[in-house]
Amino acid sequence: MATSNGEYDVIASESEALFQKLKNSSPFFLFVGPCVVESREHALFMATELKKIADKLGLTMVYKSSFDKANRTSGASFRGPGMEEGLKILQEVKEKTGLPLITDIHESYQAALAAPVVDVLQIPAFLCRQTDLIVAAAKTGRILNMKKGQFASPNVMVNAAAKAKSEGNNRVFLCERGATFGYEDLVVDYRNLVRMRDGGNLVVQDVTHSVQQPGSAGSSSGGLRQYVPTIARAAVAVGVQGLFFEVHDNPDKALSDGPNNWPLDEFEELLVELIDIAKATKGNKKSFRSDNNLTFNS
């Protein structure tokens, strides 16, 4: 557990170096991987293949996978290997690929247990207002990726970021993943990517969860995978620091979030296009950072 001052100082130092690397990545960085740890073999395969793509394209990558999906639609759905085994697998992925890691935590006590292994602690969308969880994660010194709740306004997330920063941890990303649009659909309001930048917050677009259709398949969620490129193109045009993708080598057989996972064999092609868009847009330029700071020349 990351409890001693020495351990905290090491974690905070490592985290600050990675945070600066992500913050300054051009044209964007990636949080990417399968939704959940399905097996040791699958995790190592996916991390290795995704790293090849990121390295080829010159993109900074953080490997994403969850040791536990505690918010599945059905209690009978696959949740993952659990914290102990999941972190052991993720640690091996890190050691063998050299990739930094991001994973979800759902309860406050998990923060200190996960922090020695993973580099970015993710606050799930449904828990974005849980003060104790946010504070516990911030106190580890790790980077936080805070998902915007499907029910939340941009201002809610600015306040959530402030909770983390009040603990002296400014290493925070706010992550857009769509807003509830009826009972079984989501819609992305791209103004949120600008509004969540208030106070100097850094913003990530969760591309694949934004096409999710929560609970639409009865005992599981559906998704409109064909719109993943649309969401991603718009996000990089507006301007983001990072893109979040769940990618799988066989999405239709994925054990979690298959309908909105993007196929591994189509990922490189999509990224090449997104890099071109990001380089062409002014969306991420400082003069366009806030609705309140826009200037118009006549």
C-alpha positions as CSV (number, residue, x, y, z in Angstrom):
1,M,0.0,0.0,0.0
2,A,1.1,3.5,-0.8
3,T,1.1,4.8,2.8
4,S,4.6,6.0,3.8
5,N,5.9,9.4,2.9
6,G,8.7,7.8,0.9
7,E,6.3,5.8,-1.2
8,Y,4.1,8.8,-1.8
9,D,7.0,10.9,-2.9
10,V,8.1,8.3,-5.4
11,I,4.6,7.9,-6.8
12,A,4.0,11.6,-7.0
13,S,7.3,12.1,-8.8
14,E,6.6,9.4,-11.3
15,S,3.1,10.7,-11.8
16,E,4.2,14.2,-12.4
17,A,6.6,13.1,-15.1
18,L,3.9,11.1,-16.9
19,F,1.4,13.9,-16.4
20,Q,3.7,16.4,-18.1
21,K,4.3,13.9,-20.9
22,L,0.6,13.4,-21.5
23,K,-0.2,17.1,-21.2
24,N,2.4,18.0,-23.8
25,S,1.7,15.1,-26.1
26,S,1.1,16.1,-29.7
27,P,-1.4,15.9,-31.3
28,F,-3.0,13.8,-28.6
29,F,-2.3,10.9,-26.3
30,L,-4.2,7.6,-25.9
31,F,-5.9,5.8,-23.1
32,V,-6.6,2.5,-24.9
33,G,-7.2,-1.2,-24.3
34,P,-10.0,-3.8,-23.8
35,C,-12.8,-2.9,-21.4
36,V,-11.9,-5.5,-18.8
37,V,-9.0,-7.9,-18.1
38,E,-10.2,-11.1,-19.8
39,S,-7.1,-13.2,-19.2
40,R,-3.4,-12.9,-18.8
41,E,-2.7,-14.0,-22.3
42,H,-5.3,-11.6,-23.8
43,A,-4.0,-8.6,-21.8
44,L,-0.4,-9.2,-22.9
45,F,-1.4,-9.7,-26.5
46,M,-3.6,-6.6,-26.7
47,A,-1.0,-4.4,-24.9
48,T,1.8,-5.6,-27.2
49,E,-0.3,-5.0,-30.4
50,L,-1.6,-1.6,-29.3
51,K,2.0,-0.5,-28.4
52,K,3.2,-1.4,-31.9
53,I,0.5,0.9,-33.4
54,A,1.2,3.7,-31.0
55,D,5.0,3.5,-31.5
56,K,4.6,3.4,-35.3
57,L,2.5,6.6,-35.2
58,G,4.5,8.4,-32.6
59,L,1.6,8.5,-30.1
60,T,2.0,8.4,-26.3
61,M,-0.1,5.5,-25.0
62,V,-1.4,4.4,-21.6
63,Y,-2.8,0.8,-21.5
64,K,-6.4,0.7,-20.2
65,S,-8.2,-2.3,-18.7
66,S,-10.3,-2.9,-15.6
67,F,-9.8,-5.5,-13.0
68,D,-13.4,-5.3,-12.0
69,K,-16.5,-3.8,-13.8
70,A,-18.7,-3.1,-10.8
71,N,-21.5,-1.4,-12.7
72,R,-22.5,-4.1,-15.3
73,T,-26.2,-4.0,-16.3
74,S,-26.8,-7.5,-15.0
75,G,-25.4,-9.2,-11.9
76,A,-24.7,-12.2,-14.1
77,S,-22.4,-10.4,-16.5
78,F,-18.6,-10.9,-16.5
79,R,-16.9,-8.4,-14.2
80,G,-13.2,-9.4,-14.5
81,P,-10.7,-11.4,-12.5
82,G,-11.0,-9.2,-9.4
83,M,-8.6,-6.8,-7.8
84,E,-5.9,-9.1,-6.6
85,E,-5.5,-11.2,-9.8
86,G,-6.3,-8.2,-12.1
87,L,-3.6,-6.0,-10.6
88,K,-1.1,-9.0,-10.8
89,I,-1.9,-9.3,-14.6
90,L,-1.6,-5.5,-15.1
91,Q,1.7,-5.4,-13.3
92,E,3.0,-8.1,-15.7
93,V,1.7,-6.1,-18.7
94,K,3.6,-3.1,-17.4
95,E,6.8,-5.0,-16.8
96,K,6.8,-6.7,-20.2
97,T,5.7,-3.8,-22.4
98,G,6.9,-0.8,-20.5
99,L,3.5,0.8,-20.9
100,P,1.9,2.9,-18.1
101,L,-1.5,1.7,-16.9
102,I,-5.0,3.1,-16.3
103,T,-7.7,1.3,-14.4
104,D,-11.0,2.0,-12.7
105,I,-11.5,2.1,-8.9
106,H,-15.0,1.9,-7.4
107,E,-14.4,2.1,-3.7
108,S,-12.2,4.4,-1.6
109,Y,-10.0,1.6,-0.1
110,Q,-9.0,0.5,-3.7
111,A,-7.1,3.7,-4.4
112,A,-4.2,2.9,-2.1
113,L,-4.1,-0.7,-3.3
114,A,-4.1,0.1,-7.0
115,A,-1.7,3.1,-6.8
116,P,1.5,1.1,-6.5
117,V,0.7,-0.7,-9.8
118,V,-1.3,1.6,-12.0
119,D,-0.3,5.1,-13.2
120,V,-3.7,6.6,-13.7
121,L,-6.7,6.0,-11.4
122,Q,-10.0,6.3,-13.2
123,I,-13.2,7.6,-11.4
124,P,-16.1,5.9,-13.2
125,A,-18.9,8.1,-14.6
126,F,-21.5,6.9,-12.2
127,L,-19.2,7.9,-9.3
128,C,-18.1,11.3,-10.4
129,R,-19.6,13.0,-7.4
130,Q,-18.4,10.6,-4.8
131,T,-16.2,12.9,-2.7
132,D,-14.5,10.2,-0.6
133,L,-13.5,8.2,-3.6
134,I,-12.1,11.3,-5.4
135,V,-10.2,12.4,-2.3
136,A,-8.8,8.9,-1.7
137,A,-7.6,8.7,-5.3
138,A,-6.1,12.2,-5.2
139,K,-4.2,11.4,-1.9
140,T,-2.3,8.6,-3.6
141,G,-0.5,11.1,-5.8
142,R,-1.5,9.3,-9.0
143,I,-3.0,11.0,-12.1
144,L,-6.8,11.0,-12.1
145,N,-9.0,10.5,-15.1
146,M,-12.5,11.5,-14.0
147,K,-15.3,10.4,-16.2
148,K,-18.2,12.9,-16.6
149,G,-21.4,11.3,-15.4
150,Q,-24.1,10.7,-18.0
151,F,-26.3,12.9,-15.8
152,A,-23.7,15.6,-15.1
153,S,-23.2,19.1,-16.4
154,P,-19.7,20.4,-17.2
155,N,-19.8,22.5,-14.0
156,V,-20.3,19.3,-11.9
157,M,-17.0,18.1,-13.3
158,V,-15.2,21.3,-12.8
159,N,-16.2,21.0,-9.1
160,A,-15.2,17.4,-9.0
161,A,-11.7,18.3,-10.3
162,A,-11.5,21.0,-7.5
163,K,-12.1,18.2,-4.9
164,A,-9.0,16.4,-6.1
165,K,-6.9,19.6,-6.4
166,S,-7.9,20.6,-2.9
167,E,-5.7,17.6,-1.8
168,G,-2.7,19.1,-3.5
169,N,-3.0,16.9,-6.6
170,N,-3.4,18.9,-9.8
171,R,-2.8,15.9,-12.1
172,V,-6.4,15.6,-13.3
173,F,-8.1,14.9,-16.6
174,L,-11.8,15.3,-17.1
175,C,-13.3,12.8,-19.5
176,E,-16.4,13.4,-21.7
177,R,-18.4,10.2,-22.4
178,G,-21.8,11.4,-23.5
179,A,-25.0,12.5,-21.7
180,T,-28.2,10.5,-21.2
181,F,-30.6,11.0,-24.2
182,G,-33.7,9.1,-23.4
183,Y,-33.5,5.8,-21.5
184,E,-31.2,3.8,-23.8
185,D,-29.1,6.3,-25.7
186,L,-26.3,8.8,-25.2
187,V,-25.4,12.0,-27.1
188,V,-22.2,14.1,-27.0
189,D,-22.4,17.8,-26.5
190,Y,-19.1,19.0,-27.8
191,R,-19.5,22.3,-25.9
192,N,-18.6,20.3,-22.8
193,L,-15.1,19.7,-24.1
194,V,-14.6,23.5,-24.0
195,R,-16.6,24.2,-20.8
196,M,-14.7,21.6,-18.8
197,R,-11.5,23.4,-19.6
198,D,-12.5,26.2,-17.1
199,G,-9.9,26.7,-14.5
200,G,-7.2,25.1,-16.7
201,N,-8.6,21.6,-16.6
202,L,-7.3,19.1,-19.3
203,V,-9.9,17.2,-21.2
204,V,-10.1,13.7,-22.7
205,Q,-12.8,12.3,-25.0
206,D,-14.0,8.8,-24.3
207,V,-14.9,7.8,-27.8
208,T,-16.2,4.3,-27.5
209,H,-18.4,4.7,-24.4
210,S,-20.1,7.7,-26.1
211,V,-21.7,5.3,-28.6
212,Q,-23.0,3.0,-25.9
213,Q,-26.7,2.3,-25.5
214,P,-27.1,1.6,-21.8
215,G,-29.2,-1.5,-21.0
216,S,-30.6,-1.6,-24.6
217,A,-29.9,-5.3,-25.0
218,G,-32.0,-6.3,-21.9
219,S,-29.4,-7.9,-19.7
220,S,-26.5,-5.9,-21.2
221,S,-25.7,-2.6,-23.0
222,G,-25.7,-2.2,-26.7
223,G,-23.7,0.1,-28.8
224,L,-23.5,1.8,-32.2
225,R,-19.9,1.0,-33.1
226,Q,-20.3,2.5,-36.6
227,Y,-20.3,6.0,-35.1
228,V,-17.0,5.7,-33.3
229,P,-15.1,7.5,-36.1
230,T,-17.7,10.3,-36.1
231,I,-17.3,10.9,-32.3
232,A,-13.5,10.8,-32.6
233,R,-13.3,13.1,-35.6
234,A,-15.4,15.7,-33.9
235,A,-13.5,15.5,-30.7
236,V,-10.1,16.1,-32.2
237,A,-11.6,18.9,-34.3
238,V,-12.8,20.6,-31.1
239,G,-9.5,19.9,-29.4
240,V,-8.7,17.5,-26.7
241,Q,-5.5,16.4,-24.9
242,G,-6.3,12.7,-25.1
243,L,-8.6,10.1,-26.6
244,F,-10.0,7.1,-24.8
245,F,-10.8,4.0,-26.8
246,E,-11.8,0.5,-25.8
247,V,-10.3,-1.7,-28.5
248,H,-10.6,-5.5,-28.9
249,D,-9.2,-8.0,-31.4
250,N,-12.7,-9.6,-31.6
251,P,-15.3,-7.1,-30.4
252,D,-18.3,-9.4,-31.0
253,K,-16.7,-11.9,-28.6
254,A,-15.6,-9.3,-26.0
255,L,-16.6,-10.1,-22.4
256,S,-17.6,-6.5,-21.7
257,D,-18.8,-3.6,-23.9
258,G,-18.4,-5.5,-27.1
259,P,-20.9,-3.5,-29.1
260,N,-19.0,-0.3,-28.7
261,N,-15.4,-1.7,-28.8
262,W,-13.4,-0.7,-31.9
263,P,-11.7,-3.5,-33.8
264,L,-8.0,-3.8,-33.4
265,D,-7.4,-4.4,-37.1
266,E,-9.0,-1.1,-38.0
267,F,-7.5,1.0,-35.2
268,E,-4.3,2.2,-37.0
269,E,-6.2,3.4,-40.0
270,L,-8.6,5.5,-37.8
271,L,-5.7,7.0,-35.8
272,V,-3.9,8.1,-39.0
273,E,-7.0,10.1,-40.0
274,L,-7.4,11.6,-36.5
275,I,-3.8,12.7,-36.5
276,D,-4.4,14.6,-39.8
277,I,-7.5,16.3,-38.4
278,A,-5.8,17.2,-35.1
279,K,-2.9,18.8,-37.0
280,A,-5.3,20.8,-39.2
281,T,-7.6,22.2,-36.5
282,K,-7.2,25.2,-34.2
283,G,-9.5,23.6,-31.7
284,N,-6.8,22.9,-29.2
285,K,-5.1,26.3,-29.5
286,K,-5.0,28.5,-26.4
287,S,-7.1,31.3,-27.9
288,F,-10.0,28.8,-28.4
289,R,-9.9,27.3,-24.9
290,S,-13.0,28.9,-23.4
291,D,-16.3,30.1,-24.7
292,N,-15.8,33.2,-22.6
293,N,-12.5,34.1,-24.2
294,L,-13.4,33.9,-27.9
295,T,-12.5,36.9,-29.9
296,F,-13.8,37.7,-33.4
297,N,-12.2,39.9,-36.0
298,S,-14.4,41.9,-38.3
